């Protein structure tokens, strides 16, 4: 049985985050937690939330049968002195990883970062988390095999 394209996209994004993004993060001069998927609350790892949905296609995309997806990767960091640094570090690392592998290993035709949103606590030291939301647009030609 073949996987659905959506599950292949999610798997490729998870792989890119846990491999290439972690490699970029480890090479930085700062001590930044790595990306891992699971229930981690100890501060030694970050577990981003990935959301995938279909998005509206242009007329050209309909004619040439391109499927378009909107994907968001959301990071949350407890409020510490390094939280803002983490937002910028992950932002740069994720952007670089998608720039280096815009086809997600050949699974999609193109994956492009379309936006980044940095979320700071409304009041300092009130217990709210810092956040980073990265938006991507992914296009896939028809039913890719």
N, C-alpha and C positions, 0 to 999 in steps of 0.2 A: 504494500500500500504506500502510495506517495504522500509526502507531507504537503499540507496546505502551504501556500506561499507565505501566509501570515506567520505561521510557526517557524518557517525557515528564516524570515526576516528577523523575528524576535530572537531566535537562536544566534544569528549572525551578529546582531547588535550586542547581545550579552557577551559573546566571545570577544568582540572588539573592545568592549569596556574592560573585561577581566584580563585581557592579554595586552593589547597595544596601549590602552590608557594607563594601565598599571606600570608598563614599561617606561612610559614617559614620566609618570609620577615618581617612580623609583630613581630615575636619572636626575631629578631636580635636586637642588641644594638644600631643600627644606624637608622636614620630616612630616610627610602627609600620609594619611591612612589610604590603603589600597581599596579597590572596588571588589566586593564579593557579594554574591547573592545568597541571602539567608536572613535569619533574624539575629542581627548583631547590634548590640547596644553598648559595647564596651569601649568604643572609640578607636579600636585597632583596625576597623574596616568600615567602609561606607557601602550601604546597600541602596542604590538608586531605584526609583520606581519607573518602569517603562510602560507607556500607554501608546497603543497603536489604533488608528482609526482610518477609514477611507476618507478621502477629501474630494472636493469638487474638481472635476476635470475640465480643462479647457476644450473648446471645440476641436482644436488640432489634436489633442490627446485622445479624444473620442474617435476621430477619423483614423488615426494610426494605431488605435487600440492599446493605448498606454493606461495602465492602472496607476492611480496616484494614492499615496498613503501619507497621513500625517502622523508623526511619531514624536512623543515628548519623553525626555529623560529628566526626571526630577530628583535632585539631591537635597538632603536636609542635614544640617549640621547644628549640634547643640551650641549654644552661645558660649564661646571662649574667646580668648585673645586672637587665636589663629583662624577663627571661622571665616572671616572676610578673605583671608589669604586662600583658604580652601576653595571658596567660590571661584576666585580668579584662576587658581591652579587647575581645577577640574574643567573650567570653561575652556581654557587654552588647550588642555590635553585632549578633551573630547573633540574640539574643532580640528586639531592637528590629526587625530586618528581618522576622522571622517574625510579629511582632505587627502590623506595618504591612501585610503582605501574607499573611494567613493562608490564602488560597486559591491561592497561587502563580500568580497571574495567571489564575485561573479553571480551572486544570487539576484541582485537588482541591477537595473540599468544605471541608476544614479541616486545617490543619497547626499543631500545638501543641508547644511545647517542654515536655517532661515531666521532664527531669532534666539536671543538669550535674555533671560530675565533674572536679575539679582534681587533677592528679597532679604531685607535687613529687618531686625526686630523694630517694632514701632517705638518702643522705649528701651533704653539700655538697661541691662541687668534685670529684666522682668521675667525671664524664663522662656521667652519665645525663641524659636530656632531661626538660624539663617537658612536661606534656600537659594537654589539655582535651578532654573527650568530652561532646558535647551530644546528648541523646536526644530524638527527636521522634516523635509519633504522628500519622499521616496517615490520613484517611478519605476514601474516594472512593465516590460513589454508583454502584453497578452499573458498567456500561460507559459511561463518560463519552465523549461525542463531541467 
